[in-house]
Amino acid sequence: MTTSHAARAKDVAVIGAGVVGSAIARALSGYQLDVALLDARCDVGDGTSKANTAILHTGFDATPGTLESRLVAEGYHLLKDYADRTGIPYERTGALLVAWDSEQLEALPGLKAKAEQNGYTETETVGPDEVYRLVPALGPGALGGLTVPGESIICTWTTTLALATDAVQRGCRLLRSHRVESITVHPEETVLHTTAGDVRARWVVNAAGLGGDVLDARFGHDRFHLHPRRGELLVYDKQARPLVDRIVLPVPSKLGKGVLVSPTIYGNVMLGPTAEDLTDRADTSTTEDGYEFLLEKGKRIVPHLLREEITATYAGLRAASDIPDYTIEVDTGQRYAVAGGIRSTGLTSSMAVAEHLVTLLGKAGLRLRERTDLPDAPRMPNIGEAYSRPYADADRIAHDPEYGTIVCFCERVSRGEIRDALNSPIPPRDMDGLRRRTRAMNGRCQGFYCGANVIGLLDTAARSAEREDRR
């Protein structure tokens, strides 16, 4: 059954509830505006934002002078501060670029100079002795390296959820499962015809990720074109974590940034990604060729890693643009704005993109009156390993024994955490959403042991929600 949200036009409708769209909706909801956040999927952060290398970038290697370089540098500090306030788990692990041949070694001073052009001055070129001191498990043959101490790992799932939750608590209307099929632009408003009814808005912001160019074309523009670039990754068991305590990067080439080895915020080690250009914007399948390619690369970087158990493989799609920079512009005549071509750096730059776009909207005529009644930022549950998890918090368990009742033993997820996720401001609607909020079924057994219990809890919550809807 479809529902209509056409009774009253929103001031702004933001299309796309990924990390960038959620950040924009949050920022707009800080003003006296009626904001809606739409997404085609049944959850926030369920597209490009959910599957990436989850690195909080300093922006040291961005192209100097671009909008991307400025917003990544600004976003790094904004997101780090926001993570401290909301509990988004992150770890400042630092990164090491490794030169494996003379050409890569000769490129290191230029990368250091580029970092300084981007305002990042903490990089240092080091010789092979220091490279192996920093990463003893590195494969033989490294000639030197470049240290980037500010690079960090972060939970991309919690980041998007925190921004969207903040927006909702500020009064933004979240409309999930609202795929925009077509639009009608009127003199005073735009009607978004979605799969769940019409949504009217005076202004529209396009943060639709991989669908951004398609939506942009519906407003009559032809300024950037996107194609999906699939990145496959391998996730190794937590027993591999002692091998890699920082992000290990290759020296970038004309073909891209290459394959990295990185610890994850959840205690695993990740190897990837591949970079395969596709035409299918929904193809997140993993492949035998990708698997073999990554194993071959891993054998060179950290050979001992290949002795460890792979617990998961997954693939994400990045929005590769034919424009070598972000496209963030406002069409004043149609009261329409776009944040397009936001590559994998969008996780880091998201809050800066939001600030920049809101400034452009204000200059274009959107009335921005700051609110004085904003609620506190949400405090997100910790699903990372850098800080105490509920199962290890004796005081918390004494207050509520549900936090001591383990449901998923691989990831040590308690019944209390699942209950909290199901009762949160943006509850999950499917198993993947619950995984992203709690890590349940993401461990070594991939739900073989706990699956029935976890799915049962989700189904019970869904039936309860249906009963409430009927009242």
C-alpha positions as CSV (number, residue, x, y, z in Angstrom):
1,M,0.0,0.0,0.0
2,T,1.5,3.4,-1.0
3,T,1.1,6.5,1.1
4,S,1.2,10.1,0.0
5,H,3.3,12.7,1.7
6,A,1.9,15.4,-0.5
7,A,-0.4,17.1,2.0
8,R,2.2,19.7,2.9
9,A,5.4,20.5,0.9
10,K,8.7,20.1,2.7
11,D,11.1,23.0,2.7
12,V,13.9,20.6,1.5
13,A,13.9,17.0,0.4
14,V,17.3,15.3,0.4
15,I,17.4,12.2,-1.9
16,G,19.9,9.6,-0.7
17,A,20.4,8.4,2.9
18,G,24.0,7.5,2.5
19,V,26.7,9.1,4.6
20,V,26.7,12.4,2.5
21,G,22.9,12.6,2.3
22,S,22.5,11.9,6.0
23,A,25.1,14.6,6.8
24,I,23.3,17.1,4.6
25,A,19.9,16.3,6.2
26,R,21.4,16.7,9.6
27,A,23.0,20.1,8.7
28,L,19.7,21.4,7.2
29,S,17.8,20.2,10.3
30,G,19.9,22.6,12.3
31,Y,17.8,25.4,10.8
32,Q,14.1,26.2,11.0
33,L,13.3,24.0,8.1
34,D,11.0,21.1,7.4
35,V,13.3,18.5,6.0
36,A,12.7,15.0,4.5
37,L,15.4,12.4,3.8
38,L,14.5,9.8,1.2
39,D,16.1,6.6,0.2
40,A,15.2,3.9,-2.3
41,R,16.4,1.2,0.1
42,C,14.9,0.1,3.4
43,D,17.7,1.4,5.5
44,V,20.2,4.3,5.8
45,G,23.7,3.7,4.6
46,D,22.7,0.6,2.6
47,G,24.3,1.6,-0.7
48,T,27.8,2.8,-1.5
49,S,28.3,3.9,2.1
50,K,28.1,0.5,3.7
51,A,31.0,-1.2,1.9
52,N,34.3,0.6,1.6
53,T,37.8,0.6,3.2
54,A,36.4,2.6,6.2
55,I,39.4,4.9,6.5
56,L,39.2,8.4,8.0
57,H,41.5,10.2,5.6
58,T,43.8,13.2,6.3
59,G,43.6,14.1,2.6
60,F,47.3,13.9,2.2
61,D,47.1,12.4,-1.3
62,A,44.2,14.4,-2.7
63,T,44.8,16.5,-5.8
64,P,45.8,20.0,-4.5
65,G,43.5,22.8,-5.3
66,T,40.4,20.7,-5.9
67,L,37.2,21.1,-4.0
68,E,37.6,17.5,-2.9
69,S,41.0,18.2,-1.3
70,R,39.6,21.1,0.7
71,L,36.5,19.3,1.9
72,V,38.4,16.1,2.8
73,A,40.8,18.1,4.9
74,E,38.0,20.0,6.6
75,G,35.8,16.9,6.9
76,Y,38.7,14.9,8.6
77,H,38.5,17.3,11.6
78,L,34.8,17.7,11.6
79,L,34.1,13.9,11.6
80,K,36.8,13.2,14.2
81,D,35.3,15.7,16.6
82,Y,31.8,14.4,15.9
83,A,32.9,10.8,16.5
84,D,34.3,11.9,19.9
85,R,30.9,13.5,20.8
86,T,28.7,10.6,19.5
87,G,30.8,7.6,20.2
88,I,31.4,6.6,16.6
89,P,34.3,4.1,17.0
90,Y,37.6,5.0,15.3
91,E,41.2,4.4,15.9
92,R,44.2,6.5,14.9
93,T,46.4,3.8,13.6
94,G,48.5,5.7,11.2
95,A,49.4,4.6,7.7
96,L,52.5,3.5,5.9
97,L,53.0,3.8,2.1
98,V,55.4,1.2,1.0
99,A,57.8,1.5,-2.0
100,W,58.6,-1.8,-3.6
101,D,60.7,-0.6,-6.6
102,S,62.9,2.3,-7.5
103,E,60.1,4.1,-9.4
104,Q,57.9,4.0,-6.3
105,L,60.8,5.0,-4.1
106,E,61.5,8.1,-6.2
107,A,57.8,9.0,-6.0
108,L,57.8,9.4,-2.2
109,P,59.3,12.9,-2.0
110,G,56.6,14.1,-4.4
111,L,53.9,12.5,-2.3
112,K,55.3,14.2,0.8
113,A,55.3,17.5,-1.1
114,K,51.7,16.9,-2.2
115,A,50.6,16.3,1.4
116,E,52.2,19.6,2.4
117,Q,50.3,21.4,-0.4
118,N,47.1,19.9,1.0
119,G,48.0,21.3,4.5
120,Y,49.2,18.0,6.0
121,T,52.7,18.3,7.3
122,E,53.1,15.2,9.4
123,T,54.3,12.8,6.7
124,E,57.9,11.5,6.9
125,T,59.9,9.5,4.4
126,V,61.7,6.5,6.0
127,G,64.2,3.8,4.9
128,P,63.7,0.1,4.8
129,D,64.8,-0.5,8.4
130,E,62.1,1.8,9.7
131,V,59.5,0.3,7.4
132,Y,60.2,-3.2,8.8
133,R,60.3,-1.8,12.4
134,L,56.8,-0.4,11.9
135,V,55.4,-3.5,10.1
136,P,57.6,-6.5,10.9
137,A,55.3,-8.9,9.0
138,L,55.8,-7.0,5.7
139,G,57.0,-9.1,2.8
140,P,60.6,-8.9,1.7
141,G,61.9,-6.3,-0.8
142,A,60.5,-3.0,0.6
143,L,62.9,-0.2,-0.3
144,G,61.4,2.6,1.8
145,G,58.1,4.2,2.8
146,L,56.1,7.3,3.7
147,T,54.5,7.5,7.1
148,V,51.1,9.2,7.5
149,P,50.4,9.2,11.3
150,G,47.0,10.9,11.1
151,E,45.2,8.2,9.0
152,S,42.6,6.4,11.0
153,I,40.1,3.5,10.7
154,I,36.5,4.2,11.5
155,C,33.1,2.5,11.6
156,T,31.4,3.6,8.4
157,W,28.1,1.9,9.5
158,T,27.9,3.8,12.7
159,T,28.9,7.1,11.0
160,T,26.0,7.1,8.6
161,L,23.6,5.9,11.3
162,A,24.7,8.6,13.7
163,L,24.2,11.4,11.2
164,A,20.8,10.1,10.1
165,T,19.7,9.6,13.8
166,D,20.9,13.1,14.6
167,A,18.8,14.4,11.6
168,V,15.7,12.5,12.8
169,Q,16.1,13.7,16.4
170,R,16.3,17.2,15.0
171,G,12.9,16.7,13.3
172,C,13.9,15.4,9.9
173,R,11.3,13.0,8.3
174,L,13.1,9.8,7.2
175,L,11.3,8.1,4.3
176,R,12.8,4.7,3.6
177,S,11.8,2.5,0.6
178,H,11.0,5.7,-1.4
179,R,12.6,5.2,-4.7
180,V,12.3,8.4,-6.9
181,E,10.8,7.2,-10.2
182,S,10.2,10.7,-11.8
183,I,9.9,14.3,-10.9
184,T,7.6,17.2,-11.8
185,V,9.1,20.7,-11.3
186,H,6.4,23.4,-10.7
187,P,7.1,27.1,-10.2
188,E,6.9,26.9,-6.4
189,E,7.7,23.3,-5.7
190,T,8.9,20.0,-7.0
191,V,6.9,16.8,-6.8
192,L,9.0,13.6,-6.3
193,H,7.0,10.7,-7.6
194,T,8.3,7.7,-5.5
195,T,7.4,4.1,-5.2
196,A,5.7,4.9,-1.9
197,G,3.8,8.0,-3.0
198,D,4.5,11.6,-3.9
199,V,6.7,13.9,-1.9
200,R,6.5,17.6,-2.4
201,A,9.3,20.0,-1.6
202,R,10.3,23.6,-2.3
203,W,13.9,22.6,-2.6
204,V,15.5,19.3,-3.6
205,V,19.0,18.1,-2.9
206,N,20.4,15.2,-4.9
207,A,22.8,13.1,-2.8
208,A,21.8,9.9,-4.6
209,G,25.3,8.3,-4.9
210,L,25.5,6.0,-7.9
211,G,22.2,7.3,-9.1
212,G,23.2,10.9,-8.8
213,D,23.8,11.5,-12.6
214,V,20.5,9.8,-13.5
215,L,18.6,12.1,-11.1
216,D,20.6,15.1,-12.3
217,A,19.5,14.4,-15.9
218,R,15.9,14.4,-14.8
219,F,16.4,18.1,-13.8
220,G,17.8,18.7,-17.3
221,H,21.5,18.6,-16.6
222,D,24.3,16.8,-18.3
223,R,27.4,17.8,-16.3
224,F,28.8,14.5,-14.9
225,H,28.4,10.8,-15.6
226,L,28.9,8.0,-13.2
227,H,29.7,4.3,-13.5
228,P,30.1,1.7,-10.8
229,R,33.6,0.6,-9.8
230,R,33.4,-2.6,-7.9
231,G,35.9,-3.2,-5.1
232,E,36.2,-6.7,-3.7
233,L,37.7,-7.2,-0.2
234,L,38.8,-10.1,1.9
235,V,38.2,-10.0,5.7
236,Y,40.6,-12.1,7.8
237,D,39.9,-13.5,11.3
238,K,40.8,-11.5,14.4
239,Q,43.7,-13.8,15.1
240,A,45.4,-12.0,12.1
241,R,45.3,-8.6,13.8
242,P,48.7,-8.8,15.5
243,L,50.3,-8.9,12.0
244,V,49.0,-5.5,11.0
245,D,48.5,-2.6,13.4
246,R,48.4,0.2,10.9
247,I,47.1,0.8,7.4
248,V,49.6,-0.4,4.8
249,L,49.2,1.3,1.4
250,P,50.9,1.0,-1.9
251,V,52.4,4.0,-3.7
252,P,49.6,5.2,-6.0
253,S,50.0,4.7,-9.7
254,K,48.1,5.9,-12.8
255,L,45.8,2.9,-12.4
256,G,44.7,4.0,-8.9
257,K,45.5,3.7,-5.3
258,G,45.9,-0.1,-5.4
259,V,45.4,-2.8,-2.8
260,L,45.9,-2.1,0.9
261,V,46.1,-4.2,4.0
262,S,44.4,-2.6,7.0
263,P,43.1,-3.4,10.5
264,T,39.4,-2.9,11.0
265,I,37.6,-1.2,13.8
266,Y,36.1,-4.7,14.6
267,G,39.4,-6.4,15.2
268,N,39.8,-8.0,11.8
269,V,42.3,-7.4,9.0
270,M,41.1,-6.4,5.6
271,L,42.8,-7.0,2.2
272,G,41.6,-5.1,-0.9
273,P,40.0,-3.6,-2.8
274,T,40.0,-4.5,-6.4
275,A,39.0,-1.9,-8.9
276,E,36.7,-3.2,-11.7
277,D,34.6,-0.9,-13.8
278,L,31.1,-2.2,-14.5
279,T,27.9,-1.2,-16.2
280,D,25.5,-2.8,-13.7
281,R,24.9,-0.4,-10.8
282,A,23.7,-3.1,-8.5
283,D,26.3,-5.8,-9.0
284,T,28.0,-6.4,-5.7
285,S,28.8,-10.0,-6.3
286,T,32.3,-11.3,-5.4
287,T,34.3,-13.2,-8.0
288,E,36.9,-16.0,-8.2
289,D,39.1,-13.7,-10.3
290,G,38.9,-11.0,-7.6
291,Y,39.7,-13.5,-4.9
292,E,42.8,-14.8,-6.7
293,F,43.9,-11.3,-7.5
294,L,43.8,-10.2,-3.9
295,L,45.6,-13.3,-2.7
296,E,48.4,-12.6,-5.1
297,K,48.7,-9.1,-3.9
298,G,48.5,-10.1,-0.3
299,K,51.3,-12.6,-0.8
300,R,53.6,-9.7,-1.7
301,I,52.5,-7.3,1.0
302,V,52.0,-9.5,4.2
303,P,52.7,-13.1,3.2
304,H,51.9,-14.5,6.7
305,L,48.4,-13.1,6.3
306,L,47.6,-15.8,3.8
307,R,48.0,-18.4,6.5
308,E,45.1,-16.9,8.4
309,E,41.4,-17.8,8.0
310,I,39.2,-15.6,5.7
311,T,35.9,-15.1,7.5
312,A,34.2,-13.0,4.9
313,T,34.4,-11.6,1.4
314,Y,32.3,-8.7,0.2
315,A,32.2,-6.1,-2.6
316,G,31.2,-2.5,-2.7
317,L,30.4,-0.1,-5.5
318,R,32.1,3.3,-5.8
319,A,30.7,6.1,-7.9
320,A,33.4,6.7,-10.5
321,S,32.9,10.0,-12.2
322,D,34.2,11.3,-15.5
323,I,34.8,14.7,-13.7
324,P,38.0,14.6,-11.7
325,D,36.4,16.4,-8.7
326,Y,33.3,16.6,-6.7
327,T,30.3,18.2,-8.4
328,I,28.5,20.3,-5.8
329,E,26.3,23.0,-7.4
330,V,23.0,24.7,-7.0
331,D,20.4,25.4,-9.8
332,T,18.6,28.4,-8.3
333,G,15.9,28.5,-11.0
334,Q,14.7,25.0,-10.1
335,R,15.6,25.2,-6.4
336,Y,17.7,22.1,-6.9
337,A,21.2,21.2,-5.6
338,V,23.5,18.3,-6.3
339,A,26.3,16.6,-4.5
340,G,27.6,14.2,-7.1
341,G,30.7,12.3,-8.0
342,I,31.5,11.9,-4.3
343,R,34.0,9.1,-4.3
344,S,35.2,6.9,-1.5
345,T,36.6,10.0,0.2
346,G,33.0,11.0,0.9
347,L,33.0,9.2,4.2
348,T,35.6,11.6,5.5
349,S,34.3,14.7,3.7
350,S,30.6,14.2,4.4
351,M,30.2,16.8,7.1
352,A,32.3,19.3,5.2
353,V,30.3,18.6,2.0
354,A,27.1,19.3,4.0
355,E,28.4,22.6,5.4
356,H,29.5,23.7,1.9
357,L,26.3,22.8,0.3
358,V,24.1,24.5,2.9
359,T,26.2,27.6,2.4
360,L,25.5,27.5,-1.3
361,L,21.8,26.9,-0.7
362,G,21.7,30.0,1.6
363,K,23.3,32.1,-1.1
364,A,20.8,30.8,-3.6
365,G,17.8,31.9,-1.6
366,L,17.0,29.2,0.9
367,R,16.2,31.0,4.1
368,L,18.5,29.7,6.9
369,R,17.4,30.6,10.4
370,E,19.4,28.8,13.0
371,R,17.6,26.9,15.7
372,T,18.2,27.4,19.4
373,D,16.4,24.3,20.5
374,L,18.6,21.6,19.1
375,P,18.7,18.3,21.0
376,D,22.1,16.8,22.0
377,A,23.9,14.7,19.5
378,P,23.0,11.0,19.8
379,R,25.3,8.7,21.7
380,M,25.9,5.7,19.5
381,P,26.5,2.1,20.8
382,N,30.1,1.0,20.5
383,I,30.6,-1.9,18.1
384,G,34.4,-1.4,17.8
385,E,37.2,-3.1,19.7
386,A,39.1,0.0,20.8
387,Y,36.8,0.7,23.7
388,S,34.8,-1.5,26.2
389,R,32.0,-3.5,24.7
390,P,28.8,-4.2,26.8
391,Y,29.7,-7.9,27.4
392,A,32.8,-6.8,29.3
393,D,31.1,-4.0,31.3
394,A,30.3,-5.5,34.7
395,D,28.5,-2.4,36.0
396,R,26.3,-2.3,32.9
397,I,25.5,-6.0,33.2
398,A,24.7,-5.6,36.9
399,H,22.2,-2.9,36.0
400,D,20.8,-4.8,33.1
401,P,21.6,-8.5,32.8
402,E,20.6,-8.5,29.1
403,Y,24.0,-7.0,28.3
404,G,25.6,-10.2,29.8
405,T,23.4,-12.5,27.7
406,I,25.4,-13.3,24.6
407,V,23.5,-14.1,21.5
408,C,26.3,-14.0,18.9
409,F,29.4,-15.6,20.4
410,C,31.8,-14.9,17.5
411,E,31.3,-11.1,17.8
412,R,30.2,-11.2,21.5
413,V,27.0,-9.4,20.8
414,S,24.5,-9.4,23.7
415,R,20.8,-9.6,23.7
416,G,20.7,-6.1,25.2
417,E,22.5,-4.6,22.2
418,I,20.1,-6.3,19.8
419,R,17.1,-5.1,21.9
420,D,18.5,-1.5,21.8
421,A,19.0,-1.6,18.1
422,L,15.4,-2.8,17.5
423,N,14.1,0.0,19.7
424,S,16.4,2.8,18.4
425,P,15.2,5.9,16.6
426,I,16.0,4.2,13.2
427,P,15.4,0.5,13.8
428,P,16.6,-2.0,11.3
429,R,14.1,-3.5,8.9
430,D,16.1,-6.5,7.8
431,M,19.0,-8.7,8.9
432,D,21.7,-6.7,7.1
433,G,20.5,-3.6,9.0
434,L,20.8,-5.4,12.3
435,R,24.3,-6.7,11.4
436,R,25.4,-3.1,10.7
437,R,24.1,-1.9,14.1
438,T,25.4,-4.7,16.3
439,R,27.9,-7.0,14.3
440,A,25.6,-9.9,15.0
441,M,26.2,-12.8,12.6
442,N,29.3,-11.0,11.1
443,G,31.9,-13.3,12.8
444,R,33.7,-16.5,12.0
445,C,30.6,-18.7,11.8
446,Q,28.7,-16.2,9.7
447,G,25.5,-16.9,11.7
448,F,25.7,-20.7,11.6
449,Y,25.4,-20.8,15.4
450,C,23.4,-17.7,16.3
451,G,21.4,-17.1,13.2
452,A,18.1,-18.6,14.3
453,N,18.1,-16.7,17.6
454,V,19.0,-13.4,16.0
455,I,16.5,-13.7,13.2
456,G,13.9,-14.7,15.7
457,L,14.5,-11.5,17.7
458,L,14.2,-9.4,14.5
459,D,11.0,-11.2,13.4
460,T,9.4,-10.6,16.9
461,A,10.2,-6.9,16.7
462,A,8.8,-6.7,13.2
463,R,5.5,-8.3,14.3
464,S,5.3,-6.0,17.2
465,A,5.8,-3.0,15.0
466,E,3.1,-4.2,12.6
467,R,0.6,-4.5,15.6
468,E,1.5,-1.0,16.6
469,D,0.9,0.3,13.1
470,R,-2.6,-1.3,13.0
471,R,-3.6,0.4,16.2
